[in-house]
Amino acid sequence: KYGMTKGASLDERLAAAREAGMDGVDFDAAASVTPEQLRLAATRTGVFIHNAINHSHWQQRLTSADAATRATALENLKHCIRVSHAAGGSAVLLVIGSSADGPDGPARARDEIRKALPLAAALGQRILFENVWNGLFYKDDGPRDQSVQPWADYIDSFASPWVGAFFDLGNHARYGDVGAWIRGLGPRIVKLDIKGYSNAKADAEGKWKGFVDIGTGDIDWAGVRGALRDIGFTGWVSAEVDGGDVARLKTVLDQMRAALLG
């Protein structure tokens, strides 16, 4: 993620990812740039930007009961689509909203996202939903063998090739088997985020303390590799962990390779 890099400018931060040996960057600061600004930065630095994120999706939610808030959220999504396209990317990561907006929230989000599909199709950008701790499509107080099917069904409800999953390998390790969720989502998965998670640490210190370095914790990484092979996954994988200087980024890259390649 771009947010893991350090530098005094956009160019310096992108260059740090290149120096660390990363193949590309998931640009998670789309609200801070115009499409043209990011296009030029990518050209100057030679860094491939494969995806864009606008973190305002946590505040201006597509699930909101307020029509004005949803309209703002839709414009934020469209901005991300334009930013990714301009920079040479292929998708945007989207958190659709929160269960705090009530049971009708996902349907409201679907109505708004559909309004962005013509733009996504015209610019060749996938809209990819991330699995996060937002209370949607899983039970926060539920068992640790929950099914991914509710989330898969929601993706399928769009009946559009421009919608898919940006699956975070660590986010729901507390609620279901990661390999089983990969197989359950199958070709819906277009891109991945990677981080480690320890249920043992979370049980002792609180669930937010469960996130650990990639390759540590209790995720079955051999099982993850097998599941990814089974579904024929060949897409981008972005680290989402504590960042730092180039040396730290190189360490993260080594951890990614060990976890994903064995």
PyMOL commands that set and color helices and strands:
alter all, ss='L'
color gray80, all
select helices_A, chain A and resi 2-4+10-19+30-32+35-45+55-58+67-87+99-101+105-123+149-156+178-188+199-205+207-210+221-231+246-261
alter helices_A, ss='H'
color red, helices_A
select strands_A, chain A and resi 25-27+49-53+91-94+126-130+163-168+189-194+196-197+211-212+237-239
alter strands_A, ss='S'
color yellow, strands_A
deselect
rebuild
show_as cartoon
